[in-house]
Amino acid sequence: MSSVRPVLIGCAALAACGASLAEAPPPAAQGSTAFCLFQVPTDDPSRQRWINLGIVQYVEVAPTELRVVFGGGNFGAGHELHLAYPSADEAVAELDRMRQAAADCMGRQP
C-alpha cells in the first residue's frame, strides 16, 4: 500500500503544477540566427518564397536591385536571389526590413 501513496501525491502535485502553468503567460519567443525566415517576392502568385537570413553571406544593393547571396559552400554551391525594385529607395527599404527581421530573430532591436 505504501507504493500507492507516492503515486497519488505525485499526481496531485502534477495537477497543481498544471493548473499554475495554465495561468502563467507563455514564455517569450527566443530568436534564432540559424533559422530566420524572410519572405521575398515571387513571380508565381500561387507560391510564397522565403530565404533563411541565417545563411545569407552578403547583400549587394544596386540602384534598382538587391542581390542576395546565400547558402554557399565549397565549389560554388551557393545561390543568388535578384530582387528588382522601381527605385533605389525601395531597394534600401527592403534591406532595412531584412535587417529588422534578422534583429528580431536574434531577439533584440537593431
C-alpha positions as CSV (number, residue, x, y, z in Angstrom):
1,M,0.0,0.0,0.0
2,S,2.9,2.3,0.6
3,S,3.7,2.2,-3.1
4,V,0.4,3.7,-4.0
5,R,0.8,6.7,-1.8
6,P,3.8,8.4,-3.6
7,V,1.9,8.0,-6.9
8,L,-1.1,9.7,-5.6
9,I,1.0,12.5,-4.1
10,G,2.8,12.8,-7.4
11,C,-0.4,13.0,-9.4
12,A,-1.8,15.7,-7.0
13,A,1.4,17.7,-7.4
14,L,1.3,17.4,-11.2
15,A,-2.3,18.6,-11.2
16,A,-1.4,21.6,-9.1
17,C,1.6,22.4,-11.3
18,G,-0.6,22.0,-14.4
19,A,-3.1,24.5,-13.1
20,S,-0.5,27.1,-12.3
21,L,1.2,26.6,-15.7
22,A,-2.1,27.1,-17.5
23,E,-2.5,30.5,-15.7
24,A,1.1,31.6,-16.4
25,P,1.8,33.7,-19.5
26,P,3.7,31.8,-22.3
27,P,7.4,32.3,-22.3
28,A,8.8,35.0,-24.6
29,A,9.8,33.6,-28.0
30,Q,13.5,33.0,-28.3
31,G,15.2,34.2,-31.5
32,S,17.3,32.0,-33.7
33,T,20.0,33.2,-36.1
34,A,20.2,29.6,-37.6
35,F,16.6,29.7,-38.9
36,C,15.4,33.2,-39.6
37,L,12.9,33.3,-42.5
38,F,12.3,36.4,-44.5
39,Q,9.6,36.5,-47.2
40,V,10.7,37.6,-50.7
41,P,8.6,38.3,-53.8
42,T,8.0,35.5,-56.3
43,D,6.9,35.6,-59.9
44,D,4.2,33.0,-59.4
45,P,1.2,34.4,-57.4
46,S,0.2,30.9,-56.3
47,R,3.5,30.4,-54.4
48,Q,5.2,32.0,-51.5
49,R,9.0,32.1,-51.0
50,W,11.3,32.8,-48.1
51,I,15.0,32.9,-47.6
52,N,16.8,31.9,-44.5
53,L,18.7,35.0,-43.3
54,G,20.9,32.8,-41.2
55,I,22.8,31.6,-44.3
56,V,23.0,34.8,-46.2
57,Q,26.6,35.7,-47.0
58,Y,26.1,39.1,-48.4
59,V,23.6,41.5,-49.9
60,E,24.5,43.9,-52.7
61,V,22.4,47.0,-53.3
62,A,22.3,48.4,-56.8
63,P,20.2,51.4,-57.9
64,T,17.1,49.2,-58.6
65,E,18.0,45.8,-57.3
66,L,19.1,43.8,-54.3
67,R,21.3,40.8,-54.9
68,V,21.3,38.3,-52.0
69,V,23.9,35.6,-52.0
70,F,23.3,32.7,-49.6
71,G,23.9,29.1,-48.9
72,G,27.3,29.0,-50.4
73,G,29.6,26.1,-49.7
74,N,32.5,24.5,-51.5
75,F,32.8,24.6,-55.2
76,G,30.2,27.3,-55.9
77,A,27.3,25.6,-54.2
78,G,25.7,28.9,-53.2
79,H,22.6,30.6,-54.6
80,E,21.8,34.1,-55.7
81,L,18.5,35.9,-55.5
82,H,17.9,39.1,-57.5
83,L,15.1,41.3,-56.3
84,A,14.2,44.2,-58.6
85,Y,12.7,47.4,-57.3
86,P,11.4,50.6,-59.1
87,S,13.8,52.8,-57.2
88,A,16.9,52.7,-55.0
89,D,14.9,54.0,-52.1
90,E,12.6,50.9,-52.3
91,A,15.7,48.6,-52.5
92,V,17.2,50.2,-49.4
93,A,13.9,50.0,-47.6
94,E,13.8,46.2,-48.3
95,L,17.3,45.9,-47.0
96,D,16.2,47.7,-43.8
97,R,13.3,45.2,-43.5
98,M,15.8,42.4,-43.8
99,R,18.0,44.0,-41.1
100,Q,14.9,44.3,-38.8
101,A,13.9,40.7,-39.4
102,A,17.5,39.5,-38.6
103,A,17.5,41.6,-35.4
104,D,14.0,40.1,-34.5
105,C,15.4,36.6,-35.0
106,M,18.2,37.4,-32.6
107,G,15.7,38.7,-30.1
108,R,17.0,42.2,-30.0
109,Q,16.4,45.6,-31.6
110,P,18.9,46.7,-34.3
